[in-house]
Amino acid sequence: MEKWFEKQSRLVQILLLLIPGVNWVVEVLVRWSHALRKGSLVKYLIAIFVTVFGIVVGWVDVIWCLLFKHLIFCD
């Protein structure tokens, strides 16, 4: 899911992160795929945090994605 998200245009990424509900689903799927691929404890903790507080993190990620072209802590 992380690779798919990164292949999307920035406009599509921003739209996915702007829509409430969709942003939580995208956040959870991207974070868990990133954590499973990287396999570090920090990535797992971030994935768990996003699972609980994903909507709030999604709004932060909209701004981060606009500035840096990737999700926060997901490079």
CHARMM internal coordinates of N, CA and C (Angstrom, degrees):
IC EDIT
DIST 1 N 1 CA 1.4571
DIST 1 CA 1 C 1.5299
ANGL 1 N 1 CA 1 C 110.36
DIST 1 C 2 N 1.3184
ANGL 1 CA 1 C 2 N 116.88
DIHE 1 N 1 CA 1 C 2 N -36.31
DIST 2 N 2 CA 1.4598
ANGL 1 C 2 N 2 CA 120.43
DIHE 1 CA 1 C 2 N 2 CA -179.88
DIST 2 CA 2 C 1.5267
ANGL 2 N 2 CA 2 C 110.55
DIHE 1 C 2 N 2 CA 2 C -62.48
DIST 2 C 3 N 1.3235
ANGL 2 CA 2 C 3 N 116.21
DIHE 2 N 2 CA 2 C 3 N -44.13
DIST 3 N 3 CA 1.4710
ANGL 2 C 3 N 3 CA 120.13
DIHE 2 CA 2 C 3 N 3 CA -179.94
DIST 3 CA 3 C 1.5308
ANGL 3 N 3 CA 3 C 110.40
DIHE 2 C 3 N 3 CA 3 C -63.63
DIST 3 C 4 N 1.3306
ANGL 3 CA 3 C 4 N 117.04
DIHE 3 N 3 CA 3 C 4 N -40.60
DIST 4 N 4 CA 1.4607
ANGL 3 C 4 N 4 CA 121.26
DIHE 3 CA 3 C 4 N 4 CA 179.29
DIST 4 CA 4 C 1.5236
ANGL 4 N 4 CA 4 C 110.35
DIHE 3 C 4 N 4 CA 4 C -62.71
DIST 4 C 5 N 1.3257
ANGL 4 CA 4 C 5 N 116.37
DIHE 4 N 4 CA 4 C 5 N -43.95
DIST 5 N 5 CA 1.4584
ANGL 4 C 5 N 5 CA 121.01
DIHE 4 CA 4 C 5 N 5 CA -179.62
DIST 5 CA 5 C 1.5241
ANGL 5 N 5 CA 5 C 110.80
DIHE 4 C 5 N 5 CA 5 C -62.62
DIST 5 C 6 N 1.3230
ANGL 5 CA 5 C 6 N 116.95
DIHE 5 N 5 CA 5 C 6 N -42.53
DIST 6 N 6 CA 1.4645
ANGL 5 C 6 N 6 CA 120.50
DIHE 5 CA 5 C 6 N 6 CA -179.05
DIST 6 CA 6 C 1.5255
ANGL 6 N 6 CA 6 C 112.73
DIHE 5 C 6 N 6 CA 6 C -68.15
DIST 6 C 7 N 1.3364
ANGL 6 CA 6 C 7 N 117.70
DIHE 6 N 6 CA 6 C 7 N -25.94
DIST 7 N 7 CA 1.4623
ANGL 6 C 7 N 7 CA 121.47
DIHE 6 CA 6 C 7 N 7 CA 179.36
DIST 7 CA 7 C 1.5304
ANGL 7 N 7 CA 7 C 112.50
DIHE 6 C 7 N 7 CA 7 C -76.63
DIST 7 C 8 N 1.3148
ANGL 7 CA 7 C 8 N 117.11
DIHE 7 N 7 CA 7 C 8 N -19.25
DIST 8 N 8 CA 1.4581
ANGL 7 C 8 N 8 CA 120.98
DIHE 7 CA 7 C 8 N 8 CA -178.78
DIST 8 CA 8 C 1.5271
ANGL 8 N 8 CA 8 C 110.14
DIHE 7 C 8 N 8 CA 8 C -70.32
DIST 8 C 9 N 1.3237
ANGL 8 CA 8 C 9 N 114.96
DIHE 8 N 8 CA 8 C 9 N 154.56
DIST 9 N 9 CA 1.4642
ANGL 8 C 9 N 9 CA 118.27
DIHE 8 CA 8 C 9 N 9 CA 175.27
DIST 9 CA 9 C 1.5291
ANGL 9 N 9 CA 9 C 108.91
DIHE 8 C 9 N 9 CA 9 C -66.03
DIST 9 C 10 N 1.2959
ANGL 9 CA 9 C 10 N 115.48
DIHE 9 N 9 CA 9 C 10 N 159.69
DIST 10 N 10 CA 1.4597
ANGL 9 C 10 N 10 CA 119.05
DIHE 9 CA 9 C 10 N 10 CA -178.41
DIST 10 CA 10 C 1.5197
ANGL 10 N 10 CA 10 C 111.03
DIHE 9 C 10 N 10 CA 10 C -62.59
DIST 10 C 11 N 1.3231
ANGL 10 CA 10 C 11 N 118.28
DIHE 10 N 10 CA 10 C 11 N -34.47
DIST 11 N 11 CA 1.4626
ANGL 10 C 11 N 11 CA 121.86
DIHE 10 CA 10 C 11 N 11 CA 178.14
DIST 11 CA 11 C 1.5277
ANGL 11 N 11 CA 11 C 110.64
DIHE 10 C 11 N 11 CA 11 C -61.46
DIST 11 C 12 N 1.3184
ANGL 11 CA 11 C 12 N 117.34
DIHE 11 N 11 CA 11 C 12 N -45.02
DIST 12 N 12 CA 1.4723
ANGL 11 C 12 N 12 CA 121.18
DIHE 11 CA 11 C 12 N 12 CA 178.58
DIST 12 CA 12 C 1.5245
ANGL 12 N 12 CA 12 C 110.00
DIHE 11 C 12 N 12 CA 12 C -64.73
DIST 12 C 13 N 1.3290
ANGL 12 CA 12 C 13 N 117.65
DIHE 12 N 12 CA 12 C 13 N -41.73
DIST 13 N 13 CA 1.4620
ANGL 12 C 13 N 13 CA 120.30
DIHE 12 CA 12 C 13 N 13 CA 177.86
DIST 13 CA 13 C 1.5224
ANGL 13 N 13 CA 13 C 111.08
DIHE 12 C 13 N 13 CA 13 C -59.38
DIST 13 C 14 N 1.3146
ANGL 13 CA 13 C 14 N 116.43
DIHE 13 N 13 CA 13 C 14 N -45.53
DIST 14 N 14 CA 1.4636
ANGL 13 C 14 N 14 CA 120.98
DIHE 13 CA 13 C 14 N 14 CA -179.18
DIST 14 CA 14 C 1.5217
ANGL 14 N 14 CA 14 C 110.58
DIHE 13 C 14 N 14 CA 14 C -64.61
DIST 14 C 15 N 1.3244
ANGL 14 CA 14 C 15 N 116.88
DIHE 14 N 14 CA 14 C 15 N -42.84
DIST 15 N 15 CA 1.4703
ANGL 14 C 15 N 15 CA 119.83
DIHE 14 CA 14 C 15 N 15 CA 178.83
DIST 15 CA 15 C 1.5240
ANGL 15 N 15 CA 15 C 111.50
DIHE 14 C 15 N 15 CA 15 C -62.74
DIST 15 C 16 N 1.3289
ANGL 15 CA 15 C 16 N 117.30
DIHE 15 N 15 CA 15 C 16 N -41.42
DIST 16 N 16 CA 1.4643
ANGL 15 C 16 N 16 CA 120.15
DIHE 15 CA 15 C 16 N 16 CA 178.00
DIST 16 CA 16 C 1.5247
ANGL 16 N 16 CA 16 C 111.62
DIHE 15 C 16 N 16 CA 16 C -63.02
DIST 16 C 17 N 1.3140
ANGL 16 CA 16 C 17 N 116.57
DIHE 16 N 16 CA 16 C 17 N -34.70
DIST 17 N 17 CA 1.4609
ANGL 16 C 17 N 17 CA 120.04
DIHE 16 CA 16 C 17 N 17 CA -179.16
DIST 17 CA 17 C 1.5251
ANGL 17 N 17 CA 17 C 113.14
DIHE 16 C 17 N 17 CA 17 C -83.83
DIST 17 C 18 N 1.3168
ANGL 17 CA 17 C 18 N 117.85
DIHE 17 N 17 CA 17 C 18 N -17.11
DIST 18 N 18 CA 1.4661
ANGL 17 C 18 N 18 CA 120.62
DIHE 17 CA 17 C 18 N 18 CA 179.78
DIST 18 CA 18 C 1.5293
ANGL 18 N 18 CA 18 C 113.37
DIHE 17 C 18 N 18 CA 18 C -83.12
DIST 18 C 19 N 1.3132
ANGL 18 CA 18 C 19 N 117.61
DIHE 18 N 18 CA 18 C 19 N -28.54
DIST 19 N 19 CA 1.4707
ANGL 18 C 19 N 19 CA 121.31
DIHE 18 CA 18 C 19 N 19 CA -175.67
DIST 19 CA 19 C 1.5298
ANGL 19 N 19 CA 19 C 109.15
DIHE 18 C 19 N 19 CA 19 C -80.26
DIST 19 C 20 N 1.3485
ANGL 19 CA 19 C 20 N 117.49
DIHE 19 N 19 CA 19 C 20 N 115.41
DIST 20 N 20 CA 1.4658
ANGL 19 C 20 N 20 CA 119.87
DIHE 19 CA 19 C 20 N 20 CA 179.43
DIST 20 CA 20 C 1.5333
ANGL 20 N 20 CA 20 C 110.48
DIHE 19 C 20 N 20 CA 20 C -60.37
DIST 20 C 21 N 1.2774
ANGL 20 CA 20 C 21 N 116.88
DIHE 20 N 20 CA 20 C 21 N 142.75
DIST 21 N 21 CA 1.4646
ANGL 20 C 21 N 21 CA 121.77
DIHE 20 CA 20 C 21 N 21 CA -176.62
DIST 21 CA 21 C 1.5204
ANGL 21 N 21 CA 21 C 110.07
DIHE 20 C 21 N 21 CA 21 C 90.46
DIST 21 C 22 N 1.3117
ANGL 21 CA 21 C 22 N 116.05
DIHE 21 N 21 CA 21 C 22 N -56.81
DIST 22 N 22 CA 1.4662
ANGL 21 C 22 N 22 CA 120.49
DIHE 21 CA 21 C 22 N 22 CA 176.00
DIST 22 CA 22 C 1.5219
ANGL 22 N 22 CA 22 C 108.71
DIHE 21 C 22 N 22 CA 22 C -65.20
DIST 22 C 23 N 1.3331
ANGL 22 CA 22 C 23 N 115.88
DIHE 22 N 22 CA 22 C 23 N -39.03
DIST 23 N 23 CA 1.4634
ANGL 22 C 23 N 23 CA 119.38
DIHE 22 CA 22 C 23 N 23 CA -179.48
DIST 23 CA 23 C 1.5301
ANGL 23 N 23 CA 23 C 110.66
DIHE 22 C 23 N 23 CA 23 C -62.88
DIST 23 C 24 N 1.3187
ANGL 23 CA 23 C 24 N 118.34
DIHE 23 N 23 CA 23 C 24 N -38.31
DIST 24 N 24 CA 1.4575
ANGL 23 C 24 N 24 CA 120.86
DIHE 23 CA 23 C 24 N 24 CA 178.77
DIST 24 CA 24 C 1.5177
ANGL 24 N 24 CA 24 C 110.85
DIHE 23 C 24 N 24 CA 24 C -65.90
DIST 24 C 25 N 1.3295
ANGL 24 CA 24 C 25 N 116.92
DIHE 24 N 24 CA 24 C 25 N -44.48
DIST 25 N 25 CA 1.4649
ANGL 24 C 25 N 25 CA 121.18
DIHE 24 CA 24 C 25 N 25 CA 179.88
DIST 25 CA 25 C 1.5287
ANGL 25 N 25 CA 25 C 110.28
DIHE 24 C 25 N 25 CA 25 C -62.14
DIST 25 C 26 N 1.3203
ANGL 25 CA 25 C 26 N 116.86
DIHE 25 N 25 CA 25 C 26 N -46.39
DIST 26 N 26 CA 1.4665
ANGL 25 C 26 N 26 CA 120.96
DIHE 25 CA 25 C 26 N 26 CA 179.45
DIST 26 CA 26 C 1.5248
ANGL 26 N 26 CA 26 C 110.07
DIHE 25 C 26 N 26 CA 26 C -62.37
DIST 26 C 27 N 1.3165
ANGL 26 CA 26 C 27 N 117.10
DIHE 26 N 26 CA 26 C 27 N -45.52
DIST 27 N 27 CA 1.4682
ANGL 26 C 27 N 27 CA 121.13
DIHE 26 CA 26 C 27 N 27 CA 179.01
DIST 27 CA 27 C 1.5271
ANGL 27 N 27 CA 27 C 111.15
DIHE 26 C 27 N 27 CA 27 C -57.08
DIST 27 C 28 N 1.3174
ANGL 27 CA 27 C 28 N 116.54
DIHE 27 N 27 CA 27 C 28 N -49.80
DIST 28 N 28 CA 1.4702
ANGL 27 C 28 N 28 CA 120.61
DIHE 27 CA 27 C 28 N 28 CA -177.17
DIST 28 CA 28 C 1.5256
ANGL 28 N 28 CA 28 C 110.49
DIHE 27 C 28 N 28 CA 28 C -63.27
DIST 28 C 29 N 1.3177
ANGL 28 CA 28 C 29 N 117.68
DIHE 28 N 28 CA 28 C 29 N -46.52
DIST 29 N 29 CA 1.4650
ANGL 28 C 29 N 29 CA 120.27
DIHE 28 CA 28 C 29 N 29 CA -178.16
DIST 29 CA 29 C 1.5281
ANGL 29 N 29 CA 29 C 111.89
DIHE 28 C 29 N 29 CA 29 C -65.41
DIST 29 C 30 N 1.3178
ANGL 29 CA 29 C 30 N 116.91
DIHE 29 N 29 CA 29 C 30 N -43.75
DIST 30 N 30 CA 1.4644
ANGL 29 C 30 N 30 CA 119.73
DIHE 29 CA 29 C 30 N 30 CA -179.54
DIST 30 CA 30 C 1.5215
ANGL 30 N 30 CA 30 C 110.69
DIHE 29 C 30 N 30 CA 30 C -67.73
DIST 30 C 31 N 1.3224
ANGL 30 CA 30 C 31 N 117.52
DIHE 30 N 30 CA 30 C 31 N -44.35
DIST 31 N 31 CA 1.4750
ANGL 30 C 31 N 31 CA 120.22
DIHE 30 CA 30 C 31 N 31 CA -178.09
DIST 31 CA 31 C 1.5232
ANGL 31 N 31 CA 31 C 112.05
DIHE 30 C 31 N 31 CA 31 C -64.40
DIST 31 C 32 N 1.3430
ANGL 31 CA 31 C 32 N 117.17
DIHE 31 N 31 CA 31 C 32 N -43.06
DIST 32 N 32 CA 1.4581
ANGL 31 C 32 N 32 CA 119.14
DIHE 31 CA 31 C 32 N 32 CA -179.28
DIST 32 CA 32 C 1.5223
ANGL 32 N 32 CA 32 C 111.39
DIHE 31 C 32 N 32 CA 32 C -69.96
DIST 32 C 33 N 1.3247
ANGL 32 CA 32 C 33 N 118.18
DIHE 32 N 32 CA 32 C 33 N -37.06
DIST 33 N 33 CA 1.4651
ANGL 32 C 33 N 33 CA 118.56
DIHE 32 CA 32 C 33 N 33 CA 177.35
DIST 33 CA 33 C 1.5274
ANGL 33 N 33 CA 33 C 110.21
DIHE 32 C 33 N 33 CA 33 C -66.60
DIST 33 C 34 N 1.3281
ANGL 33 CA 33 C 34 N 116.92
DIHE 33 N 33 CA 33 C 34 N -37.10
DIST 34 N 34 CA 1.4686
ANGL 33 C 34 N 34 CA 121.01
DIHE 33 CA 33 C 34 N 34 CA 176.59
DIST 34 CA 34 C 1.5343
ANGL 34 N 34 CA 34 C 110.77
DIHE 33 C 34 N 34 CA 34 C -65.71
DIST 34 C 35 N 1.3204
ANGL 34 CA 34 C 35 N 117.07
DIHE 34 N 34 CA 34 C 35 N -43.86
DIST 35 N 35 CA 1.4656
ANGL 34 C 35 N 35 CA 121.03
DIHE 34 CA 34 C 35 N 35 CA -179.72
DIST 35 CA 35 C 1.5247
ANGL 35 N 35 CA 35 C 111.15
DIHE 34 C 35 N 35 CA 35 C -64.56
DIST 35 C 36 N 1.3138
ANGL 35 CA 35 C 36 N 116.87
DIHE 35 N 35 CA 35 C 36 N -41.70
DIST 36 N 36 CA 1.4652
ANGL 35 C 36 N 36 CA 119.98
DIHE 35 CA 35 C 36 N 36 CA 179.80
DIST 36 CA 36 C 1.5250
ANGL 36 N 36 CA 36 C 111.41
DIHE 35 C 36 N 36 CA 36 C -68.62
DIST 36 C 37 N 1.3082
ANGL 36 CA 36 C 37 N 117.22
DIHE 36 N 36 CA 36 C 37 N -33.51
DIST 37 N 37 CA 1.4610
ANGL 36 C 37 N 37 CA 120.89
DIHE 36 CA 36 C 37 N 37 CA 179.64
DIST 37 CA 37 C 1.5254
ANGL 37 N 37 CA 37 C 110.99
DIHE 36 C 37 N 37 CA 37 C -74.03
DIST 37 C 38 N 1.3305
ANGL 37 CA 37 C 38 N 117.83
DIHE 37 N 37 CA 37 C 38 N -42.69
DIST 38 N 38 CA 1.4684
ANGL 37 C 38 N 38 CA 122.09
DIHE 37 CA 37 C 38 N 38 CA -178.43
DIST 38 CA 38 C 1.5301
ANGL 38 N 38 CA 38 C 112.33
DIHE 37 C 38 N 38 CA 38 C -81.58
DIST 38 C 39 N 1.3254
ANGL 38 CA 38 C 39 N 116.52
DIHE 38 N 38 CA 38 C 39 N -40.48
DIST 39 N 39 CA 1.4548
ANGL 38 C 39 N 39 CA 121.53
DIHE 38 CA 38 C 39 N 39 CA 174.84
DIST 39 CA 39 C 1.5168
ANGL 39 N 39 CA 39 C 116.79
DIHE 38 C 39 N 39 CA 39 C 72.70
DIST 39 C 40 N 1.3263
ANGL 39 CA 39 C 40 N 118.89
DIHE 39 N 39 CA 39 C 40 N 23.24
DIST 40 N 40 CA 1.4631
ANGL 39 C 40 N 40 CA 119.03
DIHE 39 CA 39 C 40 N 40 CA 178.26
DIST 40 CA 40 C 1.5285
ANGL 40 N 40 CA 40 C 110.15
DIHE 39 C 40 N 40 CA 40 C -99.36
DIST 40 C 41 N 1.3116
ANGL 40 CA 40 C 41 N 115.15
DIHE 40 N 40 CA 40 C 41 N 156.46
DIST 41 N 41 CA 1.4631
ANGL 40 C 41 N 41 CA 120.93
DIHE 40 CA 40 C 41 N 41 CA -178.69
DIST 41 CA 41 C 1.5202
ANGL 41 N 41 CA 41 C 111.45
DIHE 40 C 41 N 41 CA 41 C -61.42
DIST 41 C 42 N 1.3243
ANGL 41 CA 41 C 42 N 117.56
DIHE 41 N 41 CA 41 C 42 N -39.86
DIST 42 N 42 CA 1.4645
ANGL 41 C 42 N 42 CA 121.35
DIHE 41 CA 41 C 42 N 42 CA -179.83
DIST 42 CA 42 C 1.5262
ANGL 42 N 42 CA 42 C 110.31
DIHE 41 C 42 N 42 CA 42 C -62.30
DIST 42 C 43 N 1.3139
ANGL 42 CA 42 C 43 N 117.78
DIHE 42 N 42 CA 42 C 43 N -42.21
DIST 43 N 43 CA 1.4645
ANGL 42 C 43 N 43 CA 121.20
DIHE 42 CA 42 C 43 N 43 CA -179.92
DIST 43 CA 43 C 1.5277
ANGL 43 N 43 CA 43 C 110.95
DIHE 42 C 43 N 43 CA 43 C -64.81
DIST 43 C 44 N 1.3451
ANGL 43 CA 43 C 44 N 116.61
DIHE 43 N 43 CA 43 C 44 N -37.87
DIST 44 N 44 CA 1.4708
ANGL 43 C 44 N 44 CA 119.80
DIHE 43 CA 43 C 44 N 44 CA 176.67
DIST 44 CA 44 C 1.5301
ANGL 44 N 44 CA 44 C 111.27
DIHE 43 C 44 N 44 CA 44 C -66.34
DIST 44 C 45 N 1.3223
ANGL 44 CA 44 C 45 N 117.09
DIHE 44 N 44 CA 44 C 45 N -40.89
DIST 45 N 45 CA 1.4656
ANGL 44 C 45 N 45 CA 120.15
DIHE 44 CA 44 C 45 N 45 CA 178.25
DIST 45 CA 45 C 1.5258
ANGL 45 N 45 CA 45 C 111.36
DIHE 44 C 45 N 45 CA 45 C -64.14
DIST 45 C 46 N 1.3175
ANGL 45 CA 45 C 46 N 116.72
DIHE 45 N 45 CA 45 C 46 N -39.84
DIST 46 N 46 CA 1.4685
ANGL 45 C 46 N 46 CA 120.46
DIHE 45 CA 45 C 46 N 46 CA 176.98
DIST 46 CA 46 C 1.5199
ANGL 46 N 46 CA 46 C 109.92
DIHE 45 C 46 N 46 CA 46 C -64.40
DIST 46 C 47 N 1.3323
ANGL 46 CA 46 C 47 N 117.53
DIHE 46 N 46 CA 46 C 47 N -41.73
DIST 47 N 47 CA 1.4668
ANGL 46 C 47 N 47 CA 121.08
DIHE 46 CA 46 C 47 N 47 CA 179.16
DIST 47 CA 47 C 1.5306
ANGL 47 N 47 CA 47 C 111.32
DIHE 46 C 47 N 47 CA 47 C -62.66
DIST 47 C 48 N 1.3177
ANGL 47 CA 47 C 48 N 117.24
DIHE 47 N 47 CA 47 C 48 N -40.81
DIST 48 N 48 CA 1.4645
ANGL 47 C 48 N 48 CA 120.59
DIHE 47 CA 47 C 48 N 48 CA 177.53
DIST 48 CA 48 C 1.5250
ANGL 48 N 48 CA 48 C 110.34
DIHE 47 C 48 N 48 CA 48 C -65.67
DIST 48 C 49 N 1.3335
ANGL 48 CA 48 C 49 N 117.18
DIHE 48 N 48 CA 48 C 49 N -43.90
DIST 49 N 49 CA 1.4594
ANGL 48 C 49 N 49 CA 121.50
DIHE 48 CA 48 C 49 N 49 CA 178.17
DIST 49 CA 49 C 1.5278
ANGL 49 N 49 CA 49 C 110.95
DIHE 48 C 49 N 49 CA 49 C -59.35
DIST 49 C 50 N 1.3359
ANGL 49 CA 49 C 50 N 116.80
DIHE 49 N 49 CA 49 C 50 N -43.44
DIST 50 N 50 CA 1.4652
ANGL 49 C 50 N 50 CA 120.86
DIHE 49 CA 49 C 50 N 50 CA -179.53
DIST 50 CA 50 C 1.5268
ANGL 50 N 50 CA 50 C 111.07
DIHE 49 C 50 N 50 CA 50 C -68.25
DIST 50 C 51 N 1.3182
ANGL 50 CA 50 C 51 N 117.24
DIHE 50 N 50 CA 50 C 51 N -32.24
DIST 51 N 51 CA 1.4625
ANGL 50 C 51 N 51 CA 119.65
DIHE 50 CA 50 C 51 N 51 CA 177.51
DIST 51 CA 51 C 1.5170
ANGL 51 N 51 CA 51 C 110.74
DIHE 50 C 51 N 51 CA 51 C -61.48
DIST 51 C 52 N 1.3217
ANGL 51 CA 51 C 52 N 117.45
DIHE 51 N 51 CA 51 C 52 N -36.36
DIST 52 N 52 CA 1.4646
ANGL 51 C 52 N 52 CA 121.26
DIHE 51 CA 51 C 52 N 52 CA -179.14
DIST 52 CA 52 C 1.5287
ANGL 52 N 52 CA 52 C 111.57
DIHE 51 C 52 N 52 CA 52 C -85.75
DIST 52 C 53 N 1.3233
ANGL 52 CA 52 C 53 N 117.06
DIHE 52 N 52 CA 52 C 53 N -44.97
DIST 53 N 53 CA 1.4685
ANGL 52 C 53 N 53 CA 121.69
DIHE 52 CA 52 C 53 N 53 CA -173.89
DIST 53 CA 53 C 1.5343
ANGL 53 N 53 CA 53 C 111.79
DIHE 52 C 53 N 53 CA 53 C -113.74
DIST 53 C 54 N 1.3127
ANGL 53 CA 53 C 54 N 117.75
DIHE 53 N 53 CA 53 C 54 N 35.00
DIST 54 N 54 CA 1.4576
ANGL 53 C 54 N 54 CA 122.40
DIHE 53 CA 53 C 54 N 54 CA -172.45
DIST 54 CA 54 C 1.5121
ANGL 54 N 54 CA 54 C 115.69
DIHE 53 C 54 N 54 CA 54 C -62.15
DIST 54 C 55 N 1.3050
ANGL 54 CA 54 C 55 N 118.24
DIHE 54 N 54 CA 54 C 55 N -34.17
DIST 55 N 55 CA 1.4684
ANGL 54 C 55 N 55 CA 120.08
DIHE 54 CA 54 C 55 N 55 CA -177.97
DIST 55 CA 55 C 1.5223
ANGL 55 N 55 CA 55 C 110.19
DIHE 54 C 55 N 55 CA 55 C -67.55
DIST 55 C 56 N 1.3154
ANGL 55 CA 55 C 56 N 117.29
DIHE 55 N 55 CA 55 C 56 N -42.02
DIST 56 N 56 CA 1.4709
ANGL 55 C 56 N 56 CA 121.04
DIHE 55 CA 55 C 56 N 56 CA 178.56
DIST 56 CA 56 C 1.5250
ANGL 56 N 56 CA 56 C 110.13
DIHE 55 C 56 N 56 CA 56 C -65.78
DIST 56 C 57 N 1.3165
ANGL 56 CA 56 C 57 N 116.68
DIHE 56 N 56 CA 56 C 57 N -45.07
DIST 57 N 57 CA 1.4611
ANGL 56 C 57 N 57 CA 120.88
DIHE 56 CA 56 C 57 N 57 CA 179.08
DIST 57 CA 57 C 1.5249
ANGL 57 N 57 CA 57 C 110.09
DIHE 56 C 57 N 57 CA 57 C -64.73
DIST 57 C 58 N 1.3158
ANGL 57 CA 57 C 58 N 116.83
DIHE 57 N 57 CA 57 C 58 N -32.85
DIST 58 N 58 CA 1.4648
ANGL 57 C 58 N 58 CA 121.02
DIHE 57 CA 57 C 58 N 58 CA 178.09
DIST 58 CA 58 C 1.5141
ANGL 58 N 58 CA 58 C 112.52
DIHE 57 C 58 N 58 CA 58 C -61.19
DIST 58 C 59 N 1.3215
ANGL 58 CA 58 C 59 N 117.27
DIHE 58 N 58 CA 58 C 59 N -39.20
DIST 59 N 59 CA 1.4658
ANGL 58 C 59 N 59 CA 120.31
DIHE 58 CA 58 C 59 N 59 CA 178.34
DIST 59 CA 59 C 1.5215
ANGL 59 N 59 CA 59 C 110.70
DIHE 58 C 59 N 59 CA 59 C -68.47
DIST 59 C 60 N 1.3220
ANGL 59 CA 59 C 60 N 117.47
DIHE 59 N 59 CA 59 C 60 N -37.19
DIST 60 N 60 CA 1.4666
ANGL 59 C 60 N 60 CA 120.87
DIHE 59 CA 59 C 60 N 60 CA 175.92
DIST 60 CA 60 C 1.5290
ANGL 60 N 60 CA 60 C 109.60
DIHE 59 C 60 N 60 CA 60 C -66.01
DIST 60 C 61 N 1.3259
ANGL 60 CA 60 C 61 N 115.91
DIHE 60 N 60 CA 60 C 61 N -39.64
DIST 61 N 61 CA 1.4647
ANGL 60 C 61 N 61 CA 120.49
DIHE 60 CA 60 C 61 N 61 CA -179.36
DIST 61 CA 61 C 1.5262
ANGL 61 N 61 CA 61 C 112.87
DIHE 60 C 61 N 61 CA 61 C -66.60
DIST 61 C 62 N 1.3169
ANGL 61 CA 61 C 62 N 118.31
DIHE 61 N 61 CA 61 C 62 N -27.80
DIST 62 N 62 CA 1.4618
ANGL 61 C 62 N 62 CA 120.48
DIHE 61 CA 61 C 62 N 62 CA 175.74
DIST 62 CA 62 C 1.5279
ANGL 62 N 62 CA 62 C 109.23
DIHE 61 C 62 N 62 CA 62 C -59.72
DIST 62 C 63 N 1.3114
ANGL 62 CA 62 C 63 N 115.87
DIHE 62 N 62 CA 62 C 63 N -48.45
DIST 63 N 63 CA 1.4639
ANGL 62 C 63 N 63 CA 120.57
DIHE 62 CA 62 C 63 N 63 CA -179.32
DIST 63 CA 63 C 1.5286
ANGL 63 N 63 CA 63 C 110.13
DIHE 62 C 63 N 63 CA 63 C -67.59
DIST 63 C 64 N 1.3323
ANGL 63 CA 63 C 64 N 116.67
DIHE 63 N 63 CA 63 C 64 N -43.83
DIST 64 N 64 CA 1.4593
ANGL 63 C 64 N 64 CA 120.97
DIHE 63 CA 63 C 64 N 64 CA -179.73
DIST 64 CA 64 C 1.5276
ANGL 64 N 64 CA 64 C 111.16
DIHE 63 C 64 N 64 CA 64 C -61.47
DIST 64 C 65 N 1.3182
ANGL 64 CA 64 C 65 N 116.10
DIHE 64 N 64 CA 64 C 65 N -41.72
DIST 65 N 65 CA 1.4633
ANGL 64 C 65 N 65 CA 121.71
DIHE 64 CA 64 C 65 N 65 CA 179.88
DIST 65 CA 65 C 1.5337
ANGL 65 N 65 CA 65 C 110.68
DIHE 64 C 65 N 65 CA 65 C -65.58
DIST 65 C 66 N 1.3076
ANGL 65 CA 65 C 66 N 116.98
DIHE 65 N 65 CA 65 C 66 N -37.20
DIST 66 N 66 CA 1.4627
ANGL 65 C 66 N 66 CA 120.19
DIHE 65 CA 65 C 66 N 66 CA 175.94
DIST 66 CA 66 C 1.5248
ANGL 66 N 66 CA 66 C 111.68
DIHE 65 C 66 N 66 CA 66 C -63.30
DIST 66 C 67 N 1.3167
ANGL 66 CA 66 C 67 N 116.77
DIHE 66 N 66 CA 66 C 67 N -39.07
DIST 67 N 67 CA 1.4560
ANGL 66 C 67 N 67 CA 121.24
DIHE 66 CA 66 C 67 N 67 CA -176.01
DIST 67 CA 67 C 1.5290
ANGL 67 N 67 CA 67 C 113.90
DIHE 66 C 67 N 67 CA 67 C -83.15
DIST 67 C 68 N 1.3481
ANGL 67 CA 67 C 68 N 117.10
DIHE 67 N 67 CA 67 C 68 N -41.01
DIST 68 N 68 CA 1.4583
ANGL 67 C 68 N 68 CA 120.41
DIHE 67 CA 67 C 68 N 68 CA -169.07
DIST 68 CA 68 C 1.5264
ANGL 68 N 68 CA 68 C 115.45
DIHE 67 C 68 N 68 CA 68 C -120.99
DIST 68 C 69 N 1.3306
ANGL 68 CA 68 C 69 N 118.13
DIHE 68 N 68 CA 68 C 69 N -0.34
DIST 69 N 69 CA 1.4653
ANGL 68 C 69 N 69 CA 123.93
DIHE 68 CA 68 C 69 N 69 CA 175.38
DIST 69 CA 69 C 1.5311
ANGL 69 N 69 CA 69 C 114.67
DIHE 68 C 69 N 69 CA 69 C 66.80
DIST 69 C 70 N 1.3321
ANGL 69 CA 69 C 70 N 118.21
DIHE 69 N 69 CA 69 C 70 N 20.59
DIST 70 N 70 CA 1.4592
ANGL 69 C 70 N 70 CA 122.09
DIHE 69 CA 69 C 70 N 70 CA 172.69
DIST 70 CA 70 C 1.5266
ANGL 70 N 70 CA 70 C 108.37
DIHE 69 C 70 N 70 CA 70 C -156.08
DIST 70 C 71 N 1.3207
ANGL 70 CA 70 C 71 N 115.94
DIHE 70 N 70 CA 70 C 71 N 167.05
DIST 71 N 71 CA 1.4592
ANGL 70 C 71 N 71 CA 120.55
DIHE 70 CA 70 C 71 N 71 CA 178.63
DIST 71 CA 71 C 1.5207
ANGL 71 N 71 CA 71 C 110.25
DIHE 70 C 71 N 71 CA 71 C -74.20
DIST 71 C 72 N 1.3173
ANGL 71 CA 71 C 72 N 116.08
DIHE 71 N 71 CA 71 C 72 N 153.23
DIST 72 N 72 CA 1.4597
ANGL 71 C 72 N 72 CA 120.96
DIHE 71 CA 71 C 72 N 72 CA -179.98
DIST 72 CA 72 C 1.5331
ANGL 72 N 72 CA 72 C 109.25
DIHE 71 C 72 N 72 CA 72 C -64.43
DIST 72 C 73 N 1.2995
ANGL 72 CA 72 C 73 N 117.91
DIHE 72 N 72 CA 72 C 73 N 135.92
DIST 73 N 73 CA 1.4752
ANGL 72 C 73 N 73 CA 125.82
DIHE 72 CA 72 C 73 N 73 CA -178.03
DIST 73 CA 73 C 1.5284
ANGL 73 N 73 CA 73 C 112.81
DIHE 72 C 73 N 73 CA 73 C 60.80
DIST 73 C 74 N 1.3099
ANGL 73 CA 73 C 74 N 117.43
DIHE 73 N 73 CA 73 C 74 N 23.37
DIST 74 N 74 CA 1.4680
ANGL 73 C 74 N 74 CA 120.76
DIHE 73 CA 73 C 74 N 74 CA -177.64
DIST 74 CA 74 C 1.5294
ANGL 74 N 74 CA 74 C 108.97
DIHE 73 C 74 N 74 CA 74 C -133.92
DIST 74 C 75 N 1.3060
ANGL 74 CA 74 C 75 N 116.06
DIHE 74 N 74 CA 74 C 75 N 56.79
DIST 75 N 75 CA 1.4676
ANGL 74 C 75 N 75 CA 119.39
DIHE 74 CA 74 C 75 N 75 CA -178.48
DIST 75 CA 75 C 1.5130
ANGL 75 N 75 CA 75 C 111.60
DIHE 74 C 75 N 75 CA 75 C -111.65
END
COOR INIT
IC SEED 1 N 1 CA 1 C
IC BUILD
